[in-house]
Amino acid sequence: LTPLRALAPPPPAVAAAVQEVRSKLAQVRAEDAAGRYKRGLALAGEAVAAGEATGYAPVLVEALLARGRMEEGLGSYDDAARTLVDAYARAEALGHGEAKAEAAVWLVRITGDRQSRETDEALATLDEVLALDAALPGVHPRRALFHRYRGNALYRQGKYPAAQAEYERSAELAEAILGADHPEVANTISNLGETLRIQGRHAEAEQRFRRALAVWERAIGPDSPKLAVALNGLASIAYELGDYDVAAREYQKIAALYERSLGPDHPDLGIILGNLGEVQLRQGAYAEARATIERGIALIRGGLGPEHALVADAHSNLGEVLAALAQPDLAAAEYDAAIAVLERAHGGDHPELVKPLRGRARLAVDQREILVRRVAEDA
């Protein structure tokens, strides 16, 4: 959240009240930076009510943008979308191009990224908003967000080199506008680290995650949920390098951090539980892995909906657990659920389909081997 450039000043009779609202919005920005979304939402709600009371439409739009951002942070994506649509419509009526662009980019973030709606549509909308923003005077930090969210959309499509290029452009803009030690720079650097990680470039990815972590710790302290993004990346690297004990320990720390700061029902907690369950699976703790992954699936489905691509990975992991527990029919159902979600979300050639398809094929091979053994025993 960043302050918007003002339109015409408020009438003298309400100028002091408008300034009070903007002071409250400055507090919301501080809470947002620290990841304290519950407190931020309470303040933003007060700002919306006070903004309405002033009758000065621009400050009400600013307050609605802040409330939408806090709702998004808490995982209340439908509420956030409604609030931001309201802000967008009011900004359009005012001719406030900057507020309109701000609302649009957050709507794309929510519907295209968090709720995993149509990715091509999200990319097209981002391009439209980028053109809108380019027509405004100066260069706003929001420009870096456009490139970051384009990177997110391309990442979801499995276009990792293209996503990497968008994240690099976003980081370049954010550093030039905000400085190298701004938390917004850390957000993008962490996304860049994730893209490098998934391409198997672990050393480069770790360097990006550690830099992001250092920036966040200096800016907002060690207890913000925003640190979890980089911590998750480092834990994922440990997992991929076979250091399961370290990975499990780090995922458990992140889960505790999310539960303290975001609450026990946040979908981001579900994502981390899915990661932890996958580690427990590799450690051979099948019953524990099953319970962890099933809780994660429930949280992701509850917060992001049953069609979100992240649900697919959890279904794949649960299928692998059930296969290890000698429950092939249940395992097959989980793999099939993962395949269906991914095909609906991304089509039939997305790289993430490899995991559930391979699991389904392995089940078929195992079942055939069992049948062959039984026939041999009966002969």
C-alpha positions, 0 to 999 in steps of 0.5 A: 500500500502506498499513498495516492497522488491527490485530486482536488483538495477537500473543501475547507469544512472537512479538510481536518477530517480528511487529514484524520482519515489519511493519518489512519490510512498511514497506520494501515500501511504500517500494519500491512508492512508488518503483516498485521492484517487483523489490526490493519483491517480494523483500522481500515474499516474505521477509515472507510466509515470516517471517509464516508462521513466526510463526503469527500469521495477521493478519501473514501476510495483510498480507504476502500483500497486499504480495506480491500488490501487487508481483506486480501491479506487475511484470505477473505478473497471474495470480500476483498474483490467486492471492496475493490470493485467498489473502489474501482467504480468510484475511482472511475466515476471520479476520473481518478486514474491512479486509484482506478489502476491501483484497484485494478492491479489488486483485483488481478492479484486476487482473482488471477493469482490468489483465486487462480481464475483464468490466467490468460484473462488475468494477463490481458487485464494486466496489460490493459492496466499497465497501459492505463498506468503508463498514461499517468504522470511519473512512475509509481511503485505499482508499476513494479507490481504489474510485472510481479503479477505478470510473473505470477501468472506466467509461473502458474502457466509453467512458463518459468523463464518468462516469469523470471524475466518479469520478476527481474524487471519488477525488482529493477523497477522497485529498487529504482523507485523505492531503494534496495532495502524496501520490503516490496523489493524483497517480495519480488526477489523472493518470487524470483528465488522461487522461479529459480528453485523450480528450474533447479538453480538451487544456489541462485535461488538460495541467494535470492531467498536469503537476501529477501529474508535479510531485507524483511527482518531489517524492515519489519522484524522476525515475526511477520508472516511475510518472512514465511515466503523466503523461509518456505523457499529455503525449506523447499531447497532443503527438501529437494536436496534430500535434507528432510529433517531440516525441511520438516523443522523449517516447515513446522516453524512456518506453520507455527508463524502462520497460525500465530499471525494469520489464524488457523484457517488461512489458506496459506497455512494449508499450503505449508501443511501440504509441503510439510506432509510431503516431507513426512511422506519422504520420512516414512511417517505415512499416517502423520503425513496423511493427517497433515495433508488432509488438513492442508487440503481442507484449508486450501479448498476453504480459502481458495476454492476446490478448483485452485491449482494448489489443491491439485498438488495436495491431492497428488501428495495425498495420493502418494501417501495412500499408495504407500498405505496400500490403499490404491483405489483411494490413491487413484481417486486423489491422483485423478482429482489432481489431474482434473483440476490441473487440466481445467486450470491449465490445459493438458500440457502443463508441467505440473501434470507430470506428478499425478500422471506419474503417480497414476502410472506407478499405481497401474504398474504396482497393481499389474505386478500384484496380479502377476504374483497372484497368478504365479502363486495360483499356478 
